Structure formats: structure tokens, C-alpha cells
Amino acid sequence: MNERPATAIVFSCDEGYVFLARGLVLSLAAAGYPNGEFKLVLVDLGCGPESLAWMKDRGVEVVPLDPALIPQKIMAVITPTQRAMAMRPWLSELLPQFEHLIWLDCDTWLQNGDVIHCLRAGANAMPDAVTVAPGNSHYGMTFYTDIEHTLAMQRGWYSNCCEPAFAKQIAATLHYSGGVWGLRRSSPFWAHWRREIEHTYPTLAIRYPDLVHLAEQIALNIAIFKSGLVVRLDPLYNFHCNTGGAIRLPDGRVVTNMMLPPREIGVLHLANWKFLSQQYIELKLLYRGGEYLTPAEWAKLAR
């Protein structure tokens, strides 16, 4: 009988975002993943044959999403791309052969492998908890220049899917990002997350449709707040570049320059790519500054 692999490093994309996912895979390879202890899994949402072949050539296991895992009341209100968010509370069912699951958004890339060790350490320290980083922090520019925007955003999230007293209470706490996290398959947190996500999607679809794309993260935060099952990850290991403060040094390292000494960013998250892609390209914040992209991909980005 084969021993169950300990950890799966999981990401998901369709053909539209596979060019960013390739940067993630290359950065993981540079850090030594996958290996005998850590498997790398792509949950395929519709990648083309060439993209899937590229992934398999680099040791990535490809698993198609089973849409039946996602409740119909959620499927009815999301776009095909949003399945990458909506499915996350059911990953333990999609990948039952793994004891520990690490999720990385496809628009992230690793500058070093420390995040994997941190997420494993969080699971060992508190097996029932999710290990996750705040979505905003003192490493980012907006923390200093527009904290009211963050608070107003959070009030908007929770007031549209929670009772007023609870919404006021949770909106005053710093939110966590769903872009990078780790969770044991046996954790009761999965059930908390599923319960909240089954409420947030249909509720927001009625009350505030423009927030549906954030329903999974809102549900994640509600589940964390109610259960208390959380280990905090340093935001350097899920650095939201849309908050500002990331700079590539002449030696090639990307650091946050909001305070001294500059700190190397462990995981860059190219959040809000649709609107900030040109800024990220100009600042050379893609993996290897985007050197890995093909001429065809550069031409597409130029359009």
C-alpha cells in the first residue's frame, strides 16, 4: 500500500491566466518543488493541450475540476473563471489523497521557498487552523496613505451579507487574503468555510452583485472570525503588489521599500492583474521580470 503524500501545493487556472501560472511553476521549481514530499497539482479550469503538456513536463499533476463539488446555488451566480475561488472549500474532497493542502493563486510567484515551510509549520503547530496572511499590512503603501479605504471596503463586504451588529464588529478587524494558505485535510475549518460560502455567494448575488467575485474571501474571513481557527502568516509571504511598496533592486531581488531595512518579499501576489498589469510589467514584478514569457504572450500583453 502506497504511503499518502504529505502535502499538495495546489493552484488553478484556465488558458487565459496560464502565462502567469507558468511563472509560479518556474518559481516553485527554482525553490525545489515538486519533490518526493511535496506534490504540485493544477486544478484545470480549461487550459489548452500545449499548456497542459508544459505543466506535465515539469512534474505538475493535472486534475480537472469536478463542477458537481460546488453547490448549484453557487454555480448559478458565478462566471467560469470564478470557479477557481468558489471551489476552494471543497479541495479536501477533490484531492482526498493528500493530508495537507497548500493553496497558491496562479498570479503569485515565489522568490524563495520559505512560505512552504511556514505553511507546514502552521499546520503542525495548530492542526485544526488555517494558516493565512493579512491582505493588507505595514509592508504596503496603502496602509500608510489610505487606511480608510480598507475599512470602507470591509464595511461594504460584511454589511451586504451579515447582520448589522456582526458586520460592524468584523469590519473593524484586518482581513485575511485567500491567495495563499495552508490547511490540513482533517481540519474542521473546511466545514466552517463551506457553511459561510454557501451563504455569501447567493446573498451577495442578490444584494450586491459587484461583490460576487470576492464572496469566497469574504466567507473565509467570516469563518476565521467565528471559529478563531487561524495561524497568521507574515504578509511578506503573500505580498499584494496592488497595495504598493514593492521594488526590484539592481541585483534582481524584489523587496518592500516602505521602511528600513528593506525586506525581501517571499511571495509576490500580482493582485488585480486585469487593471494593474502594465504597472507590474513596468516595475518588472513578474517572475524574472517576465523573461520567461514567449513572444506571443508579450504581444498579447501589449494589446
N, C-alpha and C positions, 0 to 999 in steps of 0.2 A: 504494500500500500504506500502510495507516494505521500511524503510529508507535505502538509499545506504550506505554501509560500507565505511568509510573514506579512509582507507589505506590497500593495499595488499602488503605484504612482499613476493617477488617472487624469486624463484630460479629454476634451471633446471638441469637435468642430465639424463644419461642413466644408465644401470646396471653397466657399467664399473667404474663410479665415485660415485655410490650411497653410498659407505662406507664413503667418505668424506662428502657427503650431510647429512648423519646421524649425524655427528659431528656438523654441522651447526644447524640442527634442535634441537639437545640436548642443544646447547649453547643458542639458542633463548628461549627454554623452561625455562632454568635457569634464563633468564632475564625477564621472564613473558610473552612471546609471543608463540602462538597467544592468543588473548583475545577478549573481546567484541568489541574493537575499531580497532584492528589490526588483519587482517586475514593472514594466511600463505598459500601460493599457490606454488605447484610444477607443473611446465610445464614438463610433462613427455615425454622424448625422447626415451623411450624403457626400462623402469625398469621392473623387474620381479614381479610376483604376490606377493611373500613374502615381497619384498621391498615396494611395494605399500600398502600392508596391514599394515606394520610397520609405514609408514607415516600417514595413515588414523587414526591409533590408537592414534597418537599424535596430532590430530587436524589439519593435513595438508590436504588442499583441492587439489585434483589432477585434472589437466586439460591437456588433450592431445594436443600436438601441431597440429594445422591445417596447413599443409605444403603449402596450397594454399595462405596463407597470405604472404609468401615470394615470390617475383617475380621470374619467371622462369629463368631469366638471372643470378640470384644469385644462385638458386638451382643447376644450371648446372655446377657450378665451385666449390662447397663446398662438404665436406665429411658429413656423417650423424651427427657426433659429432659437427661439426661446425654450425649446425642449432641453437645451444644454443646461439651463438653470433649473427648470421645473423638475427634472429627473433626479437631482442630487440627493434628496432624502431617501430615494429608493436604490441607491448604488449598492448597498449591502445585499439587496436581493438580486440585482443584476450580476454581481460578482461575488457569489457566496463562497468561492474557493479561497478567498483572502481573509485573513484575520484583522488586518489593519489597512485602512484606505487613506491615501493622501490625495487631495484634490488640488490641481493647479489649473487656473484658467488658461486657455490657449493663447491669450495675449500677455502672458507672463514669460519671463526667462530668468535663469539662474546665473548670477555672477560667481557664485561659489555653491558648494553642496551643503552648507551648514543648515539650511532650512530643513532638509530631510532628517538630519539628526535631531533637530529641535522638535520636530513633529513626532518622531518616535519617542523622544524623552517625555513629551507631554502625555502621550498615551500610556507610558509606563508609570508616570507619576500619578495620574488620575485616569484610570481606565474607562470610567463612565463619561468623561468630559470630552468636549470638542476643543481642540487646540486651534486658535484663530487669532488674527491680529486686528486691532482697530483700523477702521477705514480712513481715519484722519489722525494726525499726530503732530508732535512738535518738530518732526523732521520735515514737514511740508510747509510751504509758504502760506497757504490759506489759513493755517492755524493762527498765524500772527496778523493777517491782513483782513480776514472776513469771517470770524468765528460765528457771527450772527447768521450768515448764510447757511452754515452747517446746522445750526439749531433750528432755523426756519424750515430747512429741508426735512429734518427729522420730525418736526411737528406735523408737517404735511403728510409724511409717511403714515404715522400712527393714528392721527386724527381721522383718517379715512377708512380705517379698518378695526379700530379698537374703541372701547368705551372711553368717554372724555377723561375721567379721573386717571385711568391707566395710561392713556395716551400722554397726558401731561407729565406723568411720572417717568415713563420710559424715554420720552423725548429729551429729557434733561441729562441723559447718560450718553456717553460717546458710543457710537455704533461700531459693530464689527463688520469686516468685509468677507463676503462669501467667495473671494477669489483664490484664497489659499487656506486650506485647513486639513486637519487630520482627525480621524475618528475610528475607534475600534468597532468591528462588526457587531460585537456583543453589547454595545452601549445602549442604554435606554434612551439616549438623546435622539436616536433616529425616530422613535415614536413621537416624542415631543415635536420634532421638526415637521413630521408628516401631518400631525394634527393641525399645526398652525398654518402650514402651506395650503392645506385643503380649505382653510377659511379665507386666507388672504387673496388668493387668485380670483375666485368668483366675486368676493366682496369688492375688491378694487376694480374689477371689470365693470361693475355697476356704478360705484361711487366716484371713481377717478381712473378712467381707462389709461391715461397717460402714465400711470404708475405701475401698470401690469408688468412691465419688463423688470421691475425691482421687487416684485412680490416675493420671490424666493429669499432674497436677502432680508427683507422686512420680516418674513416669517422666521428666518434664522435668528434674528435679534430678539424677537418676541420669545422664542423658545429658550434662548440663553437667559433672558431676563427672568422668566418664570421659573426655570429649573435651577439656575445657578451653576449648571454643569459646563464650566469653561476654564480653560487654561490660556492665559494671554500670551500671545506670540509677539515678539518685538516687531514693530511695524517696518523695520528695515528688511524684513523677510516677506513683506507684501507691500512694497512702496508704490503707492498710487501716484504715478507721474503726473496725472492731471491736477494734483494739488500743488505742483511746482516744487522747486528745490533740488532737482536732480541735474547734475552736470558731469559731462565726460571730461576727464583730465587728459593732458597730453600723453600720459603713459598708458592710456586706454581704459583705466578704471572709471567706473561711474560712482560718484559719491553724492551725498547730500551736503549742500553748502549753506545751510541755514544757521549753523553755529560752528564754533571751533571746539575740538578738532573735527575736520571733515570725517564722516563715517562712510565706509564702503557699503553700498546697498547690496543686500544679499539676493533679493528677488525684485526685479523691476516689473511693474504692472502697467502696461500701456493702456490704461483705462480710457474709455470714451474715444476709442480709436477712430470711429467714424468722423468725429469733429476735430480731433487733435492730431491726426496722422501727419500732416505736413510739419507741424511743430516738432513732433517726435523725430521725424526724419532729419530736419534741420539741426536738431540738437544731438543727432547721432545716438539716440537712445534705444534703437533696435539692437538685437544681438549682433555683435561685431560691427555695429554701425550700419547694419543692413548689407554687409558684404556678401552674405550667403544667398541673397535674393538673385533670381535669374533675370536676364534682360527683359523677358516677357513680363515678369512680376513688377519690375521697375517701370516699364511702360504703362502697365495698368495703374500703378500708383500715381503716375504723372497725370493721368486723366482725372 
